[in-house]
Amino acid sequence: MTAPLRIALAGLGTVGAGVIRLLEANGDLIAARAGRPIQVVAVCARDRGKDRGIDLAPYAWEDDMTALAARGDVDAVVELVGGSDGPALALARNALAGGKQFVTANKAMIAHHGMELATLAEEKGVALKYEAAVAGGIPVIKGLAEGAAANRIERVYGILNGTCNYILSQMESTGADFGDVLKDAQELGYAEADPTFDIEGVDAAHKLAILSAIAFGTAVDFAGVDTSGITRISAADIAQADALGHVIRLVGIADVQEEGGEPRLFQRVQPVLVDKEHPLAAVDGPTNAVVAEGNFVGRLLFEGAGAGDGPTASAVVADLVDIARGNVTPPFSLPVSALAATAPADPGQRVNRAYIRFSVADRPGVLAEITAAMRDAGVSIESIIQHGHPADNGDEPVLVVMVTHDGPESAIASALAMLEGSPALTEAPLVMRLIG
Ligand SMILES: NC(=O)c1ccc[n+]([C@@H]2O[C@H](COP(=O)([O-])OP(=O)(O)OC[C@H]3O[C@@H](n4cnc5c(N)ncnc54)[C@H](OP(=O)(O)O)[C@@H]3O)[C@@H](O)[C@H]2O)c1
Protein backbone atom coordinates (compact mmCIF):
# COMPACT_ATOMS: atom_id res chain seq x y z
CA MET A 1 0.00 0.00 0.00
CA THR A 2 1.30 3.49 -0.84
CA ALA A 3 2.00 6.35 1.58
CA PRO A 4 -0.92 7.60 3.66
CA LEU A 5 -2.80 10.76 2.82
CA ARG A 6 -1.84 12.93 5.79
CA ILE A 7 -4.53 15.35 6.90
CA ALA A 8 -4.93 18.27 9.30
CA LEU A 9 -8.35 18.95 10.80
CA ALA A 10 -9.48 22.44 11.76
CA GLY A 11 -12.58 22.24 13.95
CA LEU A 12 -13.50 19.40 16.29
CA GLY A 13 -17.18 20.18 16.79
CA THR A 14 -20.11 18.14 15.48
CA VAL A 15 -18.54 17.43 12.10
CA GLY A 16 -14.84 17.44 13.05
CA ALA A 17 -15.30 14.94 15.87
CA GLY A 18 -17.54 12.91 13.53
CA VAL A 19 -14.73 12.71 10.96
CA ILE A 20 -12.30 11.38 13.58
CA ARG A 21 -14.84 8.80 14.76
CA LEU A 22 -15.56 7.71 11.19
CA LEU A 23 -11.88 7.36 10.30
CA GLU A 24 -11.34 5.32 13.48
CA ALA A 25 -14.31 3.04 12.82
CA ASN A 26 -13.90 2.52 9.06
CA GLY A 27 -10.17 3.19 8.60
CA ASP A 28 -9.33 -0.23 7.12
CA LEU A 29 -12.24 -0.19 4.70
CA ILE A 30 -11.38 3.33 3.61
CA ALA A 31 -7.67 2.49 3.16
CA ALA A 32 -8.62 -0.49 1.00
CA ARG A 33 -10.95 1.59 -1.14
CA ALA A 34 -8.67 4.60 -1.42
CA GLY A 35 -5.58 2.48 -2.00
CA ARG A 36 -3.87 4.17 0.94
CA PRO A 37 -4.71 5.04 4.55
CA ILE A 38 -6.08 8.43 5.51
CA GLN A 39 -4.16 9.53 8.55
CA VAL A 40 -4.95 12.48 10.81
CA VAL A 41 -1.70 14.24 11.68
CA ALA A 42 -2.72 17.49 13.36
CA VAL A 43 -5.87 19.10 14.74
CA CYS A 44 -7.05 22.48 15.96
CA ALA A 45 -10.07 23.85 17.83
CA ARG A 46 -10.58 26.72 20.26
CA ASP A 47 -10.58 24.85 23.54
CA ARG A 48 -7.90 22.21 23.95
CA GLY A 49 -9.33 20.97 27.25
CA LYS A 50 -12.87 20.30 26.05
CA ASP A 51 -14.08 16.69 26.34
CA ARG A 52 -15.13 15.71 22.82
CA GLY A 53 -15.51 11.99 23.46
CA ILE A 54 -12.52 11.27 21.23
CA ASP A 55 -8.87 10.62 22.04
CA LEU A 56 -6.78 13.46 20.64
CA ALA A 57 -3.49 12.17 22.06
CA PRO A 58 -2.28 10.69 18.73
CA TYR A 59 -2.51 14.04 16.95
CA ALA A 60 -0.39 17.20 17.07
CA TRP A 61 -2.34 20.20 18.39
CA GLU A 62 -2.14 23.69 16.86
CA ASP A 63 -3.59 26.67 18.74
CA ASP A 64 -3.72 28.77 15.57
CA MET A 65 -5.60 27.06 12.79
CA THR A 66 -3.74 28.78 9.99
CA ALA A 67 -0.60 27.01 11.26
CA LEU A 68 -2.13 23.76 9.98
CA ALA A 69 -1.61 25.01 6.42
CA ALA A 70 2.10 25.57 7.01
CA ARG A 71 2.88 22.09 8.29
CA GLY A 72 5.27 20.12 6.11
CA ASP A 73 3.82 16.79 7.25
CA VAL A 74 0.32 17.53 5.93
CA ASP A 75 -1.01 16.78 2.40
CA ALA A 76 -4.62 17.88 2.86
CA VAL A 77 -6.28 20.44 5.13
CA VAL A 78 -9.88 19.90 6.24
CA GLU A 79 -11.80 22.98 7.43
CA LEU A 80 -14.75 22.21 9.72
CA VAL A 81 -15.01 25.48 11.60
CA GLY A 82 -17.54 27.54 9.63
CA GLY A 83 -18.13 31.21 8.84
CA SER A 84 -17.88 32.74 5.38
CA ASP A 85 -14.84 34.84 6.25
CA GLY A 86 -12.48 35.08 9.21
CA PRO A 87 -10.20 32.20 10.20
CA ALA A 88 -11.87 29.65 7.89
CA LEU A 89 -11.20 31.78 4.82
CA ALA A 90 -7.66 32.59 5.94
CA LEU A 91 -7.01 28.88 6.35
CA ALA A 92 -8.47 28.08 2.92
CA ARG A 93 -6.35 30.74 1.22
CA ASN A 94 -3.18 29.69 3.01
CA ALA A 95 -3.70 25.99 2.44
CA LEU A 96 -4.47 26.31 -1.28
CA ALA A 97 -1.76 28.92 -1.92
CA GLY A 98 0.67 26.58 -0.20
CA GLY A 99 -0.31 23.74 -2.56
CA LYS A 100 -2.28 21.69 -0.03
CA GLN A 101 -5.41 19.79 -1.01
CA PHE A 102 -8.40 21.38 0.70
CA VAL A 103 -11.72 19.95 1.92
CA THR A 104 -14.48 21.89 3.64
CA ALA A 105 -18.12 21.57 4.74
CA ASN A 106 -18.50 25.34 4.76
CA LYS A 107 -21.30 26.39 2.38
CA ALA A 108 -21.17 30.04 3.45
CA MET A 109 -17.50 30.30 2.49
CA ILE A 110 -17.95 28.46 -0.83
CA ALA A 111 -21.04 30.55 -1.71
CA HIS A 112 -19.16 33.81 -1.04
CA HIS A 113 -15.59 32.97 -2.01
CA GLY A 114 -15.86 29.78 -4.06
CA MET A 115 -14.64 31.40 -7.29
CA GLU A 116 -11.55 32.90 -5.69
CA LEU A 117 -10.71 29.63 -3.94
CA ALA A 118 -11.34 27.54 -7.07
CA THR A 119 -8.99 29.83 -9.01
CA LEU A 120 -6.31 29.33 -6.37
CA ALA A 121 -6.83 25.56 -6.40
CA GLU A 122 -6.56 25.45 -10.18
CA GLU A 123 -3.40 27.55 -10.20
CA LYS A 124 -1.80 25.17 -7.72
CA GLY A 125 -3.19 21.99 -9.29
CA VAL A 126 -4.80 20.87 -6.04
CA ALA A 127 -8.31 19.84 -5.04
CA LEU A 128 -10.95 22.08 -3.50
CA LYS A 129 -13.75 19.77 -2.38
CA TYR A 130 -16.95 20.56 -0.50
CA GLU A 131 -19.40 17.66 -0.84
CA ALA A 132 -20.57 18.13 2.77
CA ALA A 133 -21.41 21.79 2.15
CA VAL A 134 -24.57 20.95 0.20
CA ALA A 135 -27.19 18.63 1.66
CA GLY A 136 -24.86 17.09 4.26
CA GLY A 137 -24.44 13.37 3.67
CA ILE A 138 -26.12 13.26 0.25
CA PRO A 139 -23.55 12.88 -2.56
CA VAL A 140 -25.25 15.49 -4.71
CA ILE A 141 -22.14 17.42 -5.78
CA LYS A 142 -20.53 14.24 -7.06
CA GLY A 143 -23.87 13.07 -8.42
CA LEU A 144 -24.26 16.19 -10.54
CA ALA A 145 -20.61 16.80 -11.45
CA GLU A 146 -19.79 13.18 -12.27
CA GLY A 147 -22.86 10.94 -12.34
CA ALA A 148 -24.89 13.37 -14.46
CA ALA A 149 -21.90 14.84 -16.32
CA ALA A 150 -23.24 13.67 -19.69
CA ASN A 151 -26.43 15.74 -19.36
CA ARG A 152 -27.52 19.27 -19.86
CA ILE A 153 -29.17 19.97 -16.50
CA GLU A 154 -32.40 21.84 -17.10
CA ARG A 155 -33.48 22.53 -13.57
CA VAL A 156 -32.29 21.82 -10.07
CA TYR A 157 -34.43 22.24 -6.99
CA GLY A 158 -34.88 20.82 -3.58
CA ILE A 159 -35.23 20.94 0.15
CA LEU A 160 -31.86 22.18 1.29
CA ASN A 161 -32.38 23.10 4.93
CA GLY A 162 -33.22 20.44 7.50
CA THR A 163 -34.13 22.92 10.23
CA CYS A 164 -36.85 24.55 8.13
CA ASN A 165 -38.10 21.21 6.92
CA TYR A 166 -38.30 19.92 10.47
CA ILE A 167 -40.22 23.03 11.59
CA LEU A 168 -42.67 22.89 8.67
CA SER A 169 -43.28 19.15 9.13
CA GLN A 170 -43.87 19.65 12.86
CA MET A 171 -46.30 22.50 12.16
CA GLU A 172 -48.08 20.11 9.81
CA SER A 173 -48.34 17.23 12.25
CA THR A 174 -49.11 19.23 15.41
CA GLY A 175 -51.08 22.22 14.12
CA ALA A 176 -48.81 24.46 16.21
CA ASP A 177 -47.62 27.90 15.12
CA PHE A 178 -44.14 28.75 13.87
CA GLY A 179 -42.81 30.35 17.09
CA ASP A 180 -43.78 27.41 19.32
CA VAL A 181 -42.32 24.82 16.96
CA LEU A 182 -39.09 26.81 16.60
CA LYS A 183 -38.71 26.87 20.39
CA ASP A 184 -39.16 23.09 20.58
CA ALA A 185 -36.75 22.59 17.68
CA GLN A 186 -34.11 24.60 19.54
CA GLU A 187 -34.60 22.53 22.69
CA LEU A 188 -34.28 19.30 20.69
CA GLY A 189 -31.16 20.47 18.84
CA TYR A 190 -32.83 20.71 15.40
CA ALA A 191 -32.38 24.49 15.36
CA GLU A 192 -29.42 26.59 16.48
CA ALA A 193 -29.62 29.10 19.33
CA ASP A 194 -29.42 31.76 16.59
CA PRO A 195 -31.53 30.22 13.82
CA THR A 196 -31.54 33.30 11.57
CA PHE A 197 -29.54 31.82 8.66
CA ASP A 198 -31.77 28.76 8.58
CA ILE A 199 -35.24 30.26 9.01
CA GLU A 200 -34.56 33.26 6.76
CA GLY A 201 -33.48 30.95 3.93
CA VAL A 202 -29.84 32.14 3.81
CA ASP A 203 -28.36 28.69 4.44
CA ALA A 204 -30.48 27.18 1.66
CA ALA A 205 -29.47 30.08 -0.61
CA HIS A 206 -25.77 29.33 0.00
CA LYS A 207 -26.36 25.75 -1.08
CA LEU A 208 -28.50 26.67 -4.08
CA ALA A 209 -25.84 29.08 -5.39
CA ILE A 210 -23.30 26.24 -5.27
CA LEU A 211 -25.64 23.75 -6.94
CA SER A 212 -26.43 26.22 -9.74
CA ALA A 213 -22.76 26.65 -10.57
CA ILE A 214 -22.28 22.91 -10.92
CA ALA A 215 -25.57 22.21 -12.67
CA PHE A 216 -25.42 25.03 -15.23
CA GLY A 217 -21.73 25.85 -15.55
CA THR A 218 -22.30 29.38 -14.27
CA ALA A 219 -20.17 31.42 -11.88
CA VAL A 220 -21.35 31.13 -8.26
CA ASP A 221 -23.82 33.98 -7.73
CA PHE A 222 -25.06 33.98 -4.14
CA ALA A 223 -26.16 37.63 -4.36
CA GLY A 224 -28.44 36.67 -7.24
CA VAL A 225 -30.54 34.26 -5.14
CA ASP A 226 -33.97 35.73 -4.44
CA THR A 227 -34.35 34.57 -0.84
CA SER A 228 -37.19 34.45 1.64
CA GLY A 229 -37.63 32.27 4.70
CA ILE A 230 -40.41 30.60 6.63
CA THR A 231 -41.00 33.05 9.49
CA ARG A 232 -44.32 34.28 8.10
CA ILE A 233 -45.86 30.83 7.62
CA SER A 234 -48.74 30.37 10.05
CA ALA A 235 -50.68 27.34 11.22
CA ALA A 236 -53.55 28.69 9.09
CA ASP A 237 -51.36 28.56 5.95
CA ILE A 238 -50.41 24.96 6.70
CA ALA A 239 -54.07 24.01 7.19
CA GLN A 240 -55.10 25.85 4.04
CA ALA A 241 -52.34 24.16 2.00
CA ASP A 242 -53.53 20.81 3.34
CA ALA A 243 -57.08 21.54 2.26
CA LEU A 244 -55.73 22.31 -1.23
CA GLY A 245 -53.89 18.94 -1.34
CA HIS A 246 -50.46 20.46 -0.70
CA VAL A 247 -47.77 20.76 1.96
CA ILE A 248 -45.54 23.77 2.53
CA ARG A 249 -41.79 23.29 2.05
CA LEU A 250 -38.88 25.71 1.82
CA VAL A 251 -37.60 24.98 -1.68
CA GLY A 252 -34.55 26.26 -3.51
CA ILE A 253 -35.04 26.28 -7.27
CA ALA A 254 -32.73 27.24 -10.11
CA ASP A 255 -32.66 27.08 -13.88
CA VAL A 256 -31.25 28.87 -16.89
CA GLN A 257 -33.74 30.13 -19.47
CA GLU A 258 -33.47 32.53 -22.39
CA GLU A 259 -34.79 36.06 -21.95
CA GLY A 260 -34.56 38.30 -25.01
CA GLY A 261 -32.22 35.79 -26.64
CA GLU A 262 -29.79 35.76 -23.69
CA PRO A 263 -29.42 33.03 -21.05
CA ARG A 264 -30.54 34.19 -17.63
CA LEU A 265 -29.95 32.43 -14.30
CA PHE A 266 -33.00 32.10 -12.07
CA GLN A 267 -32.30 31.26 -8.42
CA ARG A 268 -34.88 31.43 -5.68
CA VAL A 269 -35.32 30.10 -2.14
CA GLN A 270 -38.89 30.42 -0.96
CA PRO A 271 -41.62 28.54 0.88
CA VAL A 272 -43.83 26.90 -1.74
CA LEU A 273 -46.93 24.73 -1.80
CA VAL A 274 -45.89 21.26 -2.96
CA ASP A 275 -48.56 18.95 -4.33
CA LYS A 276 -48.88 15.92 -2.04
CA GLU A 277 -48.23 13.66 -5.07
CA HIS A 278 -44.84 15.30 -5.74
CA PRO A 279 -41.76 13.43 -4.38
CA LEU A 280 -40.69 16.48 -2.35
CA ALA A 281 -43.95 16.41 -0.37
CA ALA A 282 -42.92 13.13 1.26
CA VAL A 283 -39.63 14.61 2.48
CA ASP A 284 -40.26 15.47 6.10
CA GLY A 285 -38.33 16.05 9.30
CA PRO A 286 -34.71 17.15 8.98
CA THR A 287 -34.24 15.25 5.69
CA ASN A 288 -32.90 17.02 2.57
CA ALA A 289 -33.73 16.19 -1.04
CA VAL A 290 -32.45 17.52 -4.34
CA VAL A 291 -34.08 16.98 -7.72
CA ALA A 292 -32.08 17.50 -10.90
CA GLU A 293 -33.61 17.20 -14.35
CA GLY A 294 -31.16 16.14 -17.05
CA ASN A 295 -31.94 16.15 -20.77
CA PHE A 296 -31.04 12.46 -21.16
CA VAL A 297 -31.27 10.95 -17.68
CA GLY A 298 -34.61 12.56 -16.79
CA ARG A 299 -35.51 13.34 -13.19
CA LEU A 300 -32.95 12.37 -10.56
CA LEU A 301 -33.86 12.51 -6.87
CA PHE A 302 -31.14 12.61 -4.23
CA GLU A 303 -32.47 12.22 -0.71
CA GLY A 304 -30.98 11.65 2.72
CA ALA A 305 -29.68 13.23 5.87
CA GLY A 306 -28.73 16.86 5.28
CA ALA A 307 -26.90 17.30 8.58
CA GLY A 308 -25.59 15.53 11.65
CA ASP A 309 -22.15 14.28 12.59
CA GLY A 310 -22.31 10.90 10.84
CA PRO A 311 -23.80 11.92 7.48
CA THR A 312 -21.70 15.07 7.21
CA ALA A 313 -18.50 13.21 8.16
CA SER A 314 -19.39 10.62 5.50
CA ALA A 315 -19.35 13.34 2.82
CA VAL A 316 -16.12 14.91 4.13
CA VAL A 317 -14.32 11.57 4.12
CA ALA A 318 -15.67 10.73 0.65
CA ASP A 319 -13.87 13.88 -0.56
CA LEU A 320 -10.69 12.68 1.17
CA VAL A 321 -11.01 9.27 -0.49
CA ASP A 322 -11.23 11.03 -3.87
CA ILE A 323 -8.08 12.99 -3.08
CA ALA A 324 -6.28 9.86 -1.85
CA ARG A 325 -7.15 8.21 -5.18
CA GLY A 326 -5.72 11.19 -7.06
CA ASN A 327 -9.13 12.19 -8.39
CA VAL A 328 -8.66 15.95 -8.65
CA THR A 329 -11.32 17.58 -10.84
CA PRO A 330 -12.22 21.27 -11.31
CA PRO A 331 -14.04 22.43 -8.14
CA PHE A 332 -17.15 23.52 -10.07
CA SER A 333 -16.91 20.78 -12.67
CA LEU A 334 -15.65 23.23 -15.34
CA PRO A 335 -12.42 25.24 -15.19
CA VAL A 336 -13.07 28.64 -13.59
CA SER A 337 -12.40 30.43 -16.89
CA ALA A 338 -15.22 28.43 -18.52
CA LEU A 339 -17.85 29.31 -15.88
CA ALA A 340 -20.26 31.80 -17.45
CA ALA A 341 -21.18 35.05 -15.68
CA THR A 342 -24.89 34.69 -16.42
CA ALA A 343 -27.10 37.67 -15.55
CA PRO A 344 -29.98 37.07 -13.13
CA ALA A 345 -33.40 36.31 -14.60
CA ASP A 346 -36.34 38.70 -14.30
CA PRO A 347 -38.68 36.93 -11.85
CA GLY A 348 -41.63 38.90 -13.23
CA GLN A 349 -41.53 36.77 -16.37
CA ARG A 350 -41.91 33.47 -14.47
CA VAL A 351 -45.24 31.83 -15.00
CA ASN A 352 -46.71 30.07 -11.96
CA ARG A 353 -49.82 29.28 -10.02
CA ALA A 354 -49.71 31.19 -6.77
CA TYR A 355 -51.24 31.05 -3.31
CA ILE A 356 -51.86 34.52 -1.92
CA ARG A 357 -52.87 34.98 1.70
CA PHE A 358 -54.37 38.30 2.74
CA SER A 359 -55.08 39.33 6.29
CA VAL A 360 -57.92 41.82 6.08
CA ALA A 361 -60.25 43.94 8.18
CA ASP A 362 -63.64 42.21 8.44
CA ARG A 363 -65.84 44.78 6.73
CA PRO A 364 -67.91 45.02 3.56
CA GLY A 365 -66.15 45.80 0.28
CA VAL A 366 -62.76 44.34 1.17
CA LEU A 367 -63.08 41.27 -1.00
CA ALA A 368 -64.31 43.43 -3.89
CA GLU A 369 -61.27 45.70 -3.53
CA ILE A 370 -58.88 42.74 -3.67
CA THR A 371 -60.58 41.05 -6.63
CA ALA A 372 -60.74 44.38 -8.51
CA ALA A 373 -56.96 44.80 -8.13
CA MET A 374 -56.46 41.26 -9.40
CA ARG A 375 -58.75 41.88 -12.38
CA ASP A 376 -57.06 45.20 -13.24
CA ALA A 377 -53.62 43.55 -13.11
CA GLY A 378 -54.78 40.62 -15.26
CA VAL A 379 -54.46 37.97 -12.55
CA SER A 380 -56.81 35.06 -13.17
CA ILE A 381 -58.23 33.63 -9.93
CA GLU A 382 -58.78 29.89 -9.67
CA SER A 383 -60.32 29.86 -6.19
CA ILE A 384 -60.89 32.23 -3.29
CA ILE A 385 -61.72 31.38 0.29
CA GLN A 386 -62.67 33.85 2.99
CA HIS A 387 -62.29 32.65 6.57
CA GLY A 388 -64.76 34.06 9.08
CA HIS A 389 -64.24 34.26 12.83
CA PRO A 390 -66.44 33.71 15.86
CA ALA A 391 -69.07 36.42 16.30
CA ASP A 392 -67.56 37.62 19.60
CA ASN A 393 -64.26 38.37 17.84
CA GLY A 394 -65.51 40.86 15.30
CA ASP A 395 -62.53 43.24 15.43
CA GLU A 396 -59.96 40.56 14.58
CA PRO A 397 -58.63 40.48 11.01
CA VAL A 398 -59.78 37.58 8.85
CA LEU A 399 -57.90 35.61 6.22
CA VAL A 400 -58.65 35.64 2.54
CA VAL A 401 -56.79 32.96 0.61
CA MET A 402 -56.61 32.99 -3.14
CA VAL A 403 -55.12 30.53 -5.61
CA THR A 404 -54.40 31.90 -9.08
CA HIS A 405 -54.25 30.21 -12.44
CA ASP A 406 -50.88 30.06 -14.17
CA GLY A 407 -49.76 33.59 -14.91
CA PRO A 408 -46.71 35.86 -14.85
CA GLU A 409 -45.44 36.89 -11.45
CA SER A 410 -45.32 40.50 -12.68
CA ALA A 411 -49.15 40.54 -12.79
CA ILE A 412 -49.40 39.53 -9.12
CA ALA A 413 -46.76 42.09 -8.23
CA SER A 414 -48.80 44.84 -9.93
CA ALA A 415 -52.01 43.75 -8.18
CA LEU A 416 -50.26 43.84 -4.81
CA ALA A 417 -48.74 47.23 -5.63
CA MET A 418 -52.28 48.57 -6.26
CA LEU A 419 -53.36 47.27 -2.85
CA GLU A 420 -50.32 48.62 -1.01
CA GLY A 421 -51.31 51.05 1.74
CA SER A 422 -54.98 49.99 1.58
CA PRO A 423 -56.55 50.25 5.05
CA ALA A 424 -58.33 46.98 4.21
CA LEU A 425 -55.09 45.01 4.60
CA THR A 426 -53.84 44.47 8.15
CA GLU A 427 -50.46 43.11 7.01
CA ALA A 428 -48.53 42.56 3.80
CA PRO A 429 -49.93 39.67 1.72
CA LEU A 430 -47.96 36.42 1.65
CA VAL A 431 -47.36 34.92 -1.79
CA MET A 432 -46.21 31.33 -2.32
CA ARG A 433 -45.92 29.46 -5.60
CA LEU A 434 -47.42 26.03 -6.19
CA ILE A 435 -45.33 23.18 -7.58
CA GLY A 436 -46.21 19.67 -8.55
N1 LIG B 1 -23.37 20.25 11.88
C1 LIG B 1 -23.82 19.79 10.71
O1 LIG B 1 -24.66 18.91 10.66
C2 LIG B 1 -23.26 20.34 9.42
C3 LIG B 1 -23.74 19.85 8.19
C4 LIG B 1 -23.19 20.31 7.01
C5 LIG B 1 -22.21 21.27 7.04
N2 LIG B 1 -21.77 21.76 8.25
C6 LIG B 1 -20.71 22.76 8.24
O2 LIG B 1 -19.58 22.21 8.89
C7 LIG B 1 -18.85 23.25 9.55
C8 LIG B 1 -18.69 22.88 11.02
O3 LIG B 1 -19.96 22.73 11.60
P1 LIG B 1 -20.16 22.07 13.05
O4 LIG B 1 -21.62 21.85 13.18
O5 LIG B 1 -19.23 20.95 13.26
O6 LIG B 1 -19.75 23.30 13.98
P2 LIG B 1 -19.41 23.28 15.54
O7 LIG B 1 -19.95 22.05 16.19
O8 LIG B 1 -19.80 24.60 16.07
O9 LIG B 1 -17.81 23.16 15.56
C9 LIG B 1 -16.99 24.20 15.16
C10 LIG B 1 -15.57 23.85 15.59
O10 LIG B 1 -14.72 24.91 15.17
C11 LIG B 1 -13.88 25.28 16.26
N3 LIG B 1 -13.53 26.69 16.12
C12 LIG B 1 -14.35 27.77 16.06
N4 LIG B 1 -13.63 28.90 15.90
C13 LIG B 1 -12.35 28.53 15.88
C14 LIG B 1 -11.12 29.24 15.77
N5 LIG B 1 -11.11 30.56 15.63
N6 LIG B 1 -9.99 28.53 15.77
C15 LIG B 1 -9.99 27.18 15.89
N7 LIG B 1 -11.12 26.46 16.01
C16 LIG B 1 -12.28 27.13 16.00
C17 LIG B 1 -14.68 24.99 17.51
O11 LIG B 1 -13.79 24.83 18.58
P3 LIG B 1 -14.29 24.43 20.07
O12 LIG B 1 -14.93 23.08 19.94
O13 LIG B 1 -13.06 24.39 20.90
O14 LIG B 1 -15.26 25.50 20.46
C18 LIG B 1 -15.39 23.70 17.10
O15 LIG B 1 -14.59 22.58 17.36
C19 LIG B 1 -19.64 24.53 9.29
O16 LIG B 1 -19.14 25.18 8.15
C20 LIG B 1 -21.05 24.02 9.00
O17 LIG B 1 -21.80 24.91 8.20
C21 LIG B 1 -22.27 21.31 9.43
The ligand as an ORCA input file, in Angstrom:
! r2SCAN-3c Opt
* xyz 0 1
  N     -23.370     20.255     11.878
  C     -23.816     19.789     10.708
  O     -24.662     18.906     10.660
  C     -23.256     20.341      9.423
  C     -23.742     19.853      8.192
  C     -23.187     20.315      7.005
  C     -22.207     21.268      7.041
  N     -21.773     21.760      8.249
  C     -20.706     22.764      8.243
  O     -19.584     22.215      8.885
  C     -18.853     23.246      9.549
  C     -18.689     22.882     11.021
  O     -19.958     22.727     11.602
  P     -20.157     22.071     13.053
  O     -21.620     21.849     13.184
  O     -19.227     20.946     13.258
  O     -19.750     23.303     13.981
  P     -19.409     23.277     15.543
  O     -19.954     22.051     16.189
  O     -19.797     24.601     16.070
  O     -17.809     23.158     15.555
  C     -16.988     24.196     15.163
  C     -15.574     23.851     15.588
  O     -14.718     24.908     15.172
  C     -13.878     25.279     16.257
  N     -13.527     26.694     16.121
  C     -14.347     27.769     16.064
  N     -13.630     28.896     15.903
  C     -12.350     28.529     15.880
  C     -11.123     29.236     15.768
  N     -11.110     30.556     15.633
  N      -9.985     28.527     15.768
  C      -9.995     27.183     15.894
  N     -11.117     26.456     16.008
  C     -12.277     27.127     16.002
  C     -14.676     24.992     17.510
  O     -13.786     24.828     18.579
  P     -14.290     24.434     20.074
  O     -14.931     23.083     19.939
  O     -13.063     24.387     20.896
  O     -15.257     25.498     20.457
  C     -15.392     23.705     17.096
  O     -14.590     22.583     17.363
  C     -19.641     24.532      9.291
  O     -19.138     25.176      8.145
  C     -21.050     24.025      8.999
  O     -21.796     24.909      8.200
  C     -22.269     21.312      9.434
*
